[in-house]
Amino acid sequence: MSSRTSPLTSLRSALRTDVTSSLVVFLVAVPLCVGVAVASGVPAELGLITGIVGGLVTGLLPGSSLQVSGPAAGLTVLVFTAVQEYGVPALGVIVLVSGLLQLALGALRLGRWFRAISLAVVHGMLAGIGLVLIAGQVYALADRKAPGSGPSNIASLPGLLADVLGSGPALTAIGIGGGTIAVMTLWKKLPGKAQLLPGPLVAVGTATALTVTLDLPVKRVEVSGLVAAIQPPALGEFARLADVGLVATVVAFTLIASAESLFSAAAVDRLHDGPKTDYDKELMAQGAGNTLCGVLGALPMTAVIVRSAANVQAGARTKLSRVLHGVWLLLFAALLPDALGLIPTAALAGVLIHAGFKLMPVKELGPLWREHRGEAVILVVTAGAILVTNMFEGVLVGLALAVAKAAWEVSHVHIDVTDPGEGPVRVGIQGNATFLRLPRILDTLERLPADRPVELNLAGLRHLDHACMSALQNWTEQHNAQTVTVGNAAVPV
C-alpha cells in the first residue's frame, strides 16, 4: 500500500490550516486595526475597513503569497499629523494618490529598488516611529490628549505626571493600559499551547471585560457604524493637491508605505520555504489596496510584519488565509459593531506602546556600535531627527547621512611619496580620488620640497573626479611647470 498522500488529502489539509491561520490573523488584526485608527485620530471603523481591503483586495492579488496587509503602527504618526493639518476629508485624497503612485512605481518595475535603502536608515526610521508613538500614546494611556508633535509631547511629560497623580480616573486608565502591556509582555513567556490565542487579543479582551464588569470610569472607543465611517473624498478636496505641503505628505506616504511593505516581504520570505515575493507585483498590489482605501476615505495600508509572521507561524500555505482574515473582519464590523464601543482606549494605547517598543532595535544597537559604528550613528541620528522634526524630514536626514558615509568609505586613496634625495620627487596616488579626499591630497603635496620638481603617477587611480583633476593640474602648474606623469607616459599640464 502506497504511503503517499493523495492530492485530495493534501488539499484538505491546506484548506484546514489556511482557515485556522486566517482566524489567528483575524484575532491579531482586530485590536491593531482599531488601535491604529484611534491613535491616528480617525473613527475606529476606518482601521477595520483598511484591514478588510487588505484581505479581500490586496490579499487576492499576486506579489507575496503569505504576508498580510492592513493599517500599520508605523504610519500612525504620519497619519495623525496629516489629519491634524489637513482634516479627515483630505486623508482620502492623500491615500488615493499615494496608491496611484505605488501602482505606477510597480508598473515601472521600481519595486526592487526599495531594497537599496540603507538598513541603518530603515531601522532608524522604525525606531523614530516607535519613539514618537510611545511619546504620544503615553497621554492616551492616561485618557489625556497629546499636545501634538514629538518635542511637545516629551516636554509636556512632567505636566502629565502632575496631572495624573491628582486624578483617580487617570490612574485607573493607566492601570488598564499598564495591565495590557504586562499581559502582552508576559504572554510570550507562556507555553506554546497557551499562545494559540494572540497576546494582543487576550490583553485587550481582559481589559475590556474588567472595564465593563466593574464599570470603570475610563474612556472607551467611540463607534459611528461601518457605513457612516466611510467618507469618500469630495471632488473639491483634490484641489488641495496644489498645496506643496500636502504633496510632500503624499510622497512621504508613498515612500514609507512602499518601503515598509517591501521590507516586510523580505522578512516574511525568510520565514517560509514557499514561493518568494515578486516585489514589483507586490508594490502594485499595495497600490491597488491603497487606491481603494483612498476612495473609501480609510487609513493607508502596508504589509504588516506582526500579522504576516502570525500567518506563517500558524501554518498558512496559500493566500487563502489572508483573504479569509478580511472576510472575518468584515463580518465582525458588520455584525458586532457595538463591541468596539466596549473597548477602553487606554488598552489600545497599551497595545501601541508595546508595538512602539518592538520597533526599536535595542538589542541590536550594542553589537552594531561595536562592529559598524557609522551605521549605528546613522540609526540614532535618523531616529532622533524623526522625533524632533517629522517622519519625512527625519528619513531625508538619515538618507543624506547614509549617502555621505558611503561616499566617504568609497573614496579611499593611498598616497605613496618617494624622495630619492635629489631630482624629482615621485608621488603615486591609488584608489578613488574624489572631492572628499581632496584636502588630504593637497596637504600631502604642499608638504613636498618647494624647490624640486614633482612627478605625479595617477595610474593607480580607479576614479578621478573633476574637482580633484582640476586641483591637481592647478597645483602642478604652480609648483614646477613640469609634467604630470600618468602611468608610464608624460603629458604636459
C-alpha positions as CSV (number, residue, x, y, z in Angstrom):
1,M,0.0,0.0,0.0
2,S,1.4,3.4,-1.0
3,S,2.4,5.8,1.8
4,R,2.0,8.8,-0.5
5,T,-0.6,11.4,0.5
6,S,-3.3,11.8,-2.2
7,P,-3.8,15.3,-3.8
8,L,-7.3,15.5,-2.3
9,T,-5.9,14.9,1.2
10,S,-3.2,17.5,0.7
11,L,-5.8,20.0,-0.5
12,R,-8.0,19.3,2.5
13,S,-5.0,19.7,4.9
14,A,-4.0,23.0,3.2
15,L,-7.6,24.3,3.4
16,R,-7.8,23.4,7.1
17,T,-4.5,25.1,8.0
18,D,-5.4,28.2,6.0
19,V,-8.7,28.5,7.7
20,T,-7.1,28.1,11.1
21,S,-4.4,30.6,10.2
22,S,-6.9,33.1,9.0
23,L,-8.7,33.0,12.4
24,V,-5.4,33.6,14.2
25,V,-4.5,36.6,11.9
26,F,-8.1,38.0,12.4
27,L,-7.7,37.9,16.2
28,V,-4.3,39.6,16.0
29,A,-5.7,42.2,13.5
30,V,-8.8,43.4,15.4
31,P,-7.0,45.2,18.3
32,L,-4.3,46.5,16.0
33,C,-6.7,47.9,13.3
34,V,-8.8,49.6,16.0
35,G,-5.8,50.8,18.0
36,V,-4.1,52.3,14.9
37,A,-7.3,54.1,13.9
38,V,-7.9,55.6,17.3
39,A,-4.2,56.7,17.6
40,S,-4.4,58.3,14.1
41,G,-7.4,60.5,15.2
42,V,-10.0,58.8,12.9
43,P,-13.0,56.6,13.6
44,A,-12.2,53.1,14.7
45,E,-14.1,51.6,11.9
46,L,-11.7,53.1,9.3
47,G,-9.0,50.9,10.6
48,L,-11.2,47.8,10.1
49,I,-12.1,49.0,6.6
50,T,-8.4,49.2,5.7
51,G,-7.9,45.7,7.2
52,I,-10.8,44.4,5.1
53,V,-9.4,45.9,1.9
54,G,-6.0,44.5,2.8
55,G,-7.6,41.0,3.0
56,L,-10.2,41.0,0.2
57,V,-8.4,43.1,-2.4
58,T,-4.6,43.1,-1.7
59,G,-4.8,39.5,-0.4
60,L,-6.2,38.3,-3.8
61,L,-3.5,40.0,-5.9
62,P,-0.2,38.5,-6.9
63,G,3.0,39.5,-5.2
64,S,3.6,37.9,-1.9
65,S,1.5,34.9,-1.0
66,L,1.7,34.9,2.8
67,Q,2.2,38.4,4.0
68,V,-0.9,40.3,5.4
69,S,-1.8,43.9,4.8
70,G,-3.7,46.4,6.9
71,P,-3.2,49.7,8.9
72,A,0.2,49.8,10.4
73,A,1.6,51.4,13.6
74,G,4.5,52.7,11.5
75,L,2.2,55.1,9.7
76,T,0.3,56.2,12.8
77,V,2.4,59.4,13.4
78,L,2.3,60.4,9.8
79,V,-1.5,59.9,9.5
80,F,-2.2,61.7,12.8
81,T,-0.1,64.7,11.6
82,A,-1.9,64.8,8.2
83,V,-5.3,64.6,9.8
84,Q,-4.5,67.4,12.3
85,E,-3.1,69.6,9.5
86,Y,-5.5,68.9,6.6
87,G,-8.5,67.2,8.2
88,V,-10.1,63.7,7.8
89,P,-11.7,64.6,4.4
90,A,-8.3,65.2,2.8
91,L,-7.0,61.8,4.1
92,G,-8.8,60.0,1.3
93,V,-7.1,62.2,-1.3
94,I,-3.7,61.6,0.2
95,V,-4.1,57.8,0.4
96,L,-5.7,57.6,-3.1
97,V,-2.9,59.5,-4.8
98,S,-0.3,57.5,-2.9
99,G,-1.9,54.3,-4.1
100,L,-1.8,55.5,-7.7
101,L,1.8,56.4,-7.3
102,Q,2.5,52.9,-6.0
103,L,0.8,51.4,-9.0
104,A,2.9,53.5,-11.3
105,L,6.1,52.6,-9.4
106,G,5.3,48.9,-9.6
107,A,4.4,49.1,-13.3
108,L,7.7,50.8,-14.0
109,R,9.4,47.9,-12.2
110,L,10.9,50.1,-9.5
111,G,9.8,47.9,-6.6
112,R,13.1,46.1,-6.2
113,W,15.0,49.4,-5.8
114,F,13.3,50.0,-2.4
115,R,15.7,47.3,-1.2
116,A,18.6,49.6,-1.9
117,I,17.7,51.8,1.1
118,S,20.3,51.7,3.9
119,L,19.3,49.2,6.6
120,A,20.5,51.6,9.2
121,V,18.1,54.2,7.9
122,V,15.2,51.7,7.9
123,H,16.0,50.7,11.5
124,G,16.4,54.4,12.4
125,M,13.0,55.1,10.8
126,L,11.3,52.4,12.7
127,A,13.0,53.4,16.0
128,G,11.9,57.0,15.4
129,I,8.4,55.9,14.7
130,G,8.5,53.9,17.9
131,L,9.7,56.8,20.0
132,V,7.1,59.2,18.6
133,L,4.4,56.6,19.0
134,I,5.3,55.9,22.7
135,A,5.6,59.7,23.4
136,G,2.1,60.2,22.0
137,Q,0.3,57.1,23.4
138,V,1.5,57.8,27.0
139,Y,-1.1,60.5,27.1
140,A,-3.8,58.2,25.7
141,L,-2.8,55.7,28.4
142,A,-3.9,58.3,31.0
143,D,-7.1,59.3,29.0
144,R,-5.4,62.6,28.1
145,K,-4.9,64.3,24.7
146,A,-1.3,64.5,23.5
147,P,-0.1,68.1,22.8
148,G,0.9,67.2,19.2
149,S,4.5,66.9,17.9
150,G,7.2,64.7,19.4
151,P,9.1,67.5,21.1
152,S,5.9,68.9,22.6
153,N,4.8,65.5,23.8
154,I,8.2,65.0,25.6
155,A,8.3,68.5,27.0
156,S,4.8,68.1,28.5
157,L,5.5,64.8,30.3
158,P,6.2,66.4,33.7
159,G,2.9,68.3,33.5
160,L,1.2,65.0,32.5
161,L,2.7,63.3,35.6
162,A,1.5,66.0,37.9
163,D,-2.0,65.9,36.4
164,V,-2.3,62.1,36.6
165,L,-1.2,61.9,40.3
166,G,-4.1,64.1,41.2
167,S,-6.7,62.2,39.2
168,G,-8.4,58.9,40.2
169,P,-9.8,58.2,36.7
170,A,-6.5,58.9,35.1
171,L,-4.7,56.4,37.4
172,T,-7.4,53.9,36.7
173,A,-6.8,54.3,32.9
174,I,-3.1,53.9,33.5
175,G,-3.8,50.7,35.4
176,I,-5.8,49.4,32.5
177,G,-3.2,50.3,29.9
178,G,-0.3,49.1,32.0
179,G,-2.0,45.8,32.6
180,T,-2.5,45.4,28.9
181,I,1.2,46.0,28.3
182,A,2.1,43.5,31.1
183,V,-0.2,40.8,29.7
184,M,1.3,41.2,26.2
185,T,4.8,41.0,27.5
186,L,4.3,38.0,29.8
187,W,2.1,36.1,27.2
188,K,5.2,35.3,25.1
189,K,6.7,33.5,28.1
190,L,3.8,31.1,28.5
191,P,3.9,27.5,27.0
192,G,3.3,27.2,23.3
193,K,-0.3,25.9,23.6
194,A,-1.3,29.0,25.6
195,Q,-0.1,31.1,22.8
196,L,-2.6,29.8,20.3
197,L,-4.6,32.8,21.4
198,P,-2.8,36.0,20.3
199,G,-1.4,38.2,23.1
200,P,-3.0,41.5,21.9
201,L,-6.4,39.9,21.8
202,V,-6.1,38.4,25.3
203,A,-4.8,41.7,26.7
204,V,-7.5,43.9,25.2
205,G,-10.2,41.3,25.9
206,T,-9.2,41.1,29.5
207,A,-9.1,44.9,29.8
208,T,-12.5,45.2,28.2
209,A,-14.0,42.6,30.4
210,L,-12.7,44.3,33.6
211,T,-13.9,47.7,32.4
212,V,-17.4,46.5,31.6
213,T,-17.8,44.3,34.7
214,L,-16.5,46.9,37.1
215,D,-18.0,49.8,35.1
216,L,-14.6,51.7,35.4
217,P,-14.6,55.4,34.7
218,V,-12.3,55.3,31.6
219,K,-12.7,56.5,28.1
220,R,-13.9,53.9,25.5
221,V,-13.8,53.7,21.8
222,E,-16.3,55.9,20.0
223,V,-18.5,54.0,17.5
224,S,-20.1,55.5,14.4
225,G,-21.0,52.5,12.4
226,L,-19.2,50.9,9.4
227,V,-21.2,52.7,6.7
228,A,-21.3,56.0,8.5
229,A,-17.5,55.9,8.8
230,I,-16.9,55.7,5.1
231,Q,-16.2,59.2,3.8
232,P,-15.2,59.2,0.1
233,P,-13.2,62.4,-0.7
234,A,-15.2,65.1,-2.4
235,L,-14.1,66.5,-5.7
236,G,-13.2,69.8,-4.1
237,E,-10.6,68.1,-1.9
238,F,-8.5,67.2,-4.9
239,A,-7.9,70.9,-5.4
240,R,-5.7,70.8,-2.3
241,L,-3.1,68.9,-4.3
242,A,-1.9,72.4,-5.3
243,D,-0.6,72.7,-1.7
244,V,3.1,71.9,-1.6
245,G,2.8,70.6,2.0
246,L,0.1,68.1,1.1
247,V,2.1,66.9,-1.9
248,A,5.1,66.3,0.4
249,T,2.8,64.3,2.6
250,V,1.7,62.2,-0.4
251,V,5.3,61.5,-1.3
252,A,6.1,60.6,2.3
253,F,3.1,58.2,2.5
254,T,4.1,56.6,-0.8
255,L,7.8,56.0,0.0
256,I,7.3,54.9,3.6
257,A,4.3,52.6,3.0
258,S,6.1,51.1,0.0
259,A,9.4,50.6,1.8
260,E,7.7,49.1,4.9
261,S,5.7,46.7,2.7
262,L,8.7,45.5,0.7
263,F,10.9,45.2,3.8
264,S,8.2,43.2,5.4
265,A,8.0,41.0,2.3
266,A,11.8,40.3,2.5
267,A,11.4,39.4,6.2
268,V,8.4,37.1,5.5
269,D,10.3,35.3,2.7
270,R,12.9,34.2,5.2
271,L,10.2,32.6,7.4
272,H,8.9,30.1,4.9
273,D,10.0,27.9,2.0
274,G,7.2,28.7,-0.4
275,P,7.2,31.0,-3.4
276,K,9.1,34.2,-2.9
277,T,7.8,37.7,-3.4
278,D,7.7,39.5,-6.7
279,Y,8.5,43.0,-5.5
280,D,7.0,44.8,-8.4
281,K,3.7,42.9,-8.3
282,E,3.6,43.3,-4.5
283,L,4.0,47.1,-4.9
284,M,1.2,47.2,-7.4
285,A,-1.0,45.1,-5.0
286,Q,-0.3,47.6,-2.2
287,G,-1.1,50.4,-4.6
288,A,-4.4,48.8,-5.6
289,G,-5.4,48.4,-2.0
290,N,-4.4,52.0,-1.1
291,T,-6.3,53.4,-4.1
292,L,-9.5,51.7,-2.8
293,C,-8.8,52.8,0.7
294,G,-8.5,56.3,-0.5
295,V,-11.8,56.1,-2.4
296,L,-13.4,54.9,0.9
297,G,-11.6,57.6,2.9
298,A,-9.9,55.0,5.1
299,L,-6.4,54.7,6.5
300,P,-3.4,53.8,4.4
301,M,-2.3,50.2,4.3
302,T,1.1,48.5,4.3
303,A,2.1,44.9,4.7
304,V,2.5,44.3,8.4
305,I,5.2,42.0,9.8
306,V,3.3,41.2,13.0
307,R,0.2,39.9,11.2
308,S,2.4,38.3,8.5
309,A,4.6,36.4,11.0
310,A,1.5,35.2,12.8
311,N,0.1,33.9,9.5
312,V,3.2,32.0,8.7
313,Q,3.7,30.6,12.2
314,A,0.1,29.4,12.2
315,G,0.9,27.2,9.2
316,A,-0.7,29.1,6.3
317,R,0.2,27.7,2.9
318,T,-1.6,29.9,0.4
319,K,-3.1,33.4,0.1
320,L,-6.5,32.0,1.1
321,S,-5.6,32.6,4.8
322,R,-5.1,36.3,4.3
323,V,-8.2,36.6,2.2
324,L,-10.3,34.9,4.8
325,H,-9.0,37.1,7.6
326,G,-10.5,40.0,5.6
327,V,-13.8,38.1,5.5
328,W,-13.8,37.7,9.3
329,L,-13.0,41.4,9.8
330,L,-15.9,42.3,7.5
331,L,-18.3,40.0,9.4
332,F,-17.1,41.4,12.8
333,A,-17.5,45.0,11.7
334,A,-20.9,44.4,10.2
335,L,-22.4,42.1,12.9
336,L,-20.7,43.2,16.1
337,P,-20.1,47.0,15.7
338,D,-21.3,47.7,19.3
339,A,-18.4,45.5,20.6
340,L,-16.0,48.2,19.6
341,G,-17.7,50.7,22.0
342,L,-16.8,48.5,25.0
343,I,-13.0,48.7,24.4
344,P,-11.2,51.1,26.7
345,T,-8.9,53.4,24.7
346,A,-6.2,53.0,27.4
347,A,-5.9,49.3,26.5
348,L,-5.4,50.2,22.8
349,A,-2.8,52.7,23.9
350,G,-1.0,49.9,25.7
351,V,-1.1,47.8,22.6
352,L,0.5,50.6,20.6
353,I,3.1,51.4,23.2
354,H,4.1,47.7,23.2
355,A,4.3,47.9,19.4
356,G,6.4,51.1,19.7
357,F,9.0,49.3,21.9
358,K,9.2,46.4,19.5
359,L,10.0,48.9,16.7
360,M,13.2,50.0,18.5
361,P,16.3,47.7,17.8
362,V,17.5,47.9,21.4
363,K,19.3,44.5,21.4
364,E,20.9,45.1,18.0
365,L,22.3,48.6,18.8
366,G,25.2,47.4,21.0
367,P,26.6,44.9,18.6
368,L,26.1,47.4,15.7
369,W,28.0,50.1,17.6
370,R,30.9,47.7,18.2
371,E,31.1,46.3,14.6
372,H,29.7,49.1,12.4
373,R,29.9,52.4,14.3
374,G,29.0,54.5,11.4
375,E,25.8,52.6,10.8
376,A,24.9,52.9,14.5
377,V,25.3,56.7,14.2
378,I,23.0,56.8,11.2
379,L,20.4,54.8,13.0
380,V,20.4,57.0,16.1
381,V,20.5,60.3,14.2
382,T,17.6,59.2,11.9
383,A,15.5,58.2,14.9
384,G,16.3,61.5,16.7
385,A,15.6,63.6,13.6
386,I,12.2,62.0,13.2
387,L,11.5,62.6,16.9
388,V,12.4,66.4,16.7
389,T,11.1,67.1,13.2
390,N,8.8,64.7,11.4
391,M,8.9,61.4,9.5
392,F,9.7,62.8,6.1
393,E,12.4,65.2,7.1
394,G,13.9,62.7,9.5
395,V,14.2,60.0,6.8
396,L,15.8,62.5,4.5
397,V,18.4,63.3,7.1
398,G,19.1,59.6,7.5
399,L,19.4,59.0,3.8
400,A,21.7,62.0,3.4
401,L,24.0,60.6,6.2
402,A,24.0,57.2,4.6
403,V,25.0,58.6,1.2
404,A,27.7,60.7,2.8
405,K,29.0,57.7,4.7
406,A,29.0,55.6,1.5
407,A,30.8,58.3,-0.5
408,W,33.4,58.7,2.3
409,E,34.1,55.0,2.5
410,V,34.3,54.5,-1.3
411,S,36.7,57.5,-1.7
412,H,39.7,55.8,-0.1
413,V,43.1,56.9,-1.5
414,H,46.6,55.8,-0.8
415,I,49.4,58.3,-1.4
416,D,53.0,57.0,-1.8
417,V,55.8,59.6,-1.8
418,T,59.3,58.5,-3.0
419,D,62.1,61.1,-2.4
420,P,65.4,59.9,-3.8
421,G,67.2,62.9,-2.2
422,E,67.9,64.6,-5.5
423,G,66.0,65.1,-8.7
424,P,62.2,64.9,-8.9
425,V,60.1,63.7,-6.0
426,R,57.8,60.9,-7.2
427,V,54.2,60.7,-5.9
428,G,51.9,57.8,-6.7
429,I,48.1,58.1,-5.9
430,Q,46.0,54.9,-5.8
431,G,42.3,54.4,-5.1
432,N,39.4,56.8,-5.7
433,A,40.3,60.5,-5.7
434,T,37.1,62.5,-5.0
435,F,36.5,65.9,-3.6
436,L,36.0,64.3,-0.2
437,R,39.7,63.3,-0.1
438,L,41.0,66.5,-1.8
439,P,42.1,68.2,1.4
440,R,44.3,65.2,2.4
441,I,45.8,65.0,-1.1
442,L,46.6,68.7,-1.3
443,D,48.0,68.7,2.3
444,T,50.5,65.9,1.3
445,L,51.5,67.7,-1.9
446,E,52.0,71.0,-0.1
447,R,54.5,69.4,2.3
448,L,56.8,68.4,-0.5
449,P,60.0,70.4,-1.2
450,A,59.2,73.6,-2.9
451,D,62.5,73.8,-4.8
452,R,62.3,70.5,-6.6
453,P,60.1,69.1,-9.4
454,V,57.3,66.6,-8.6
455,E,56.1,63.8,-10.8
456,L,52.5,62.6,-10.1
457,N,51.7,59.0,-11.1
458,L,48.0,58.6,-11.4
459,A,47.9,55.1,-13.0
460,G,46.7,53.5,-9.8
461,L,43.5,55.6,-9.6
462,R,40.3,53.8,-10.2
463,H,38.3,57.1,-10.2
464,L,39.3,60.7,-10.5
465,D,36.6,63.3,-10.3
466,H,36.6,66.7,-11.9
467,A,37.3,68.6,-8.7
468,C,40.5,66.5,-8.0
469,M,41.7,66.6,-11.5
470,S,41.4,70.4,-11.7
471,A,43.1,70.9,-8.3
472,L,46.0,68.6,-9.2
473,Q,46.5,70.4,-12.5
474,N,46.5,73.8,-10.8
475,W,48.9,72.7,-8.1
476,T,51.3,71.1,-10.5
477,E,51.4,74.2,-12.8
478,Q,52.0,76.5,-9.8
479,H,54.7,74.2,-8.3
480,N,57.1,73.4,-11.1
481,A,55.6,74.0,-14.6
482,Q,56.9,70.5,-15.4
483,T,54.8,67.5,-16.5
484,V,52.4,65.2,-14.9
485,T,53.3,61.6,-15.3
486,V,50.2,59.5,-15.9
487,G,51.1,55.8,-15.8
488,N,54.3,55.5,-17.9
489,A,53.5,58.5,-20.2
490,A,54.4,62.1,-19.5
491,V,51.8,64.6,-20.6
492,P,52.0,68.3,-20.4
493,V,49.9,70.0,-17.7
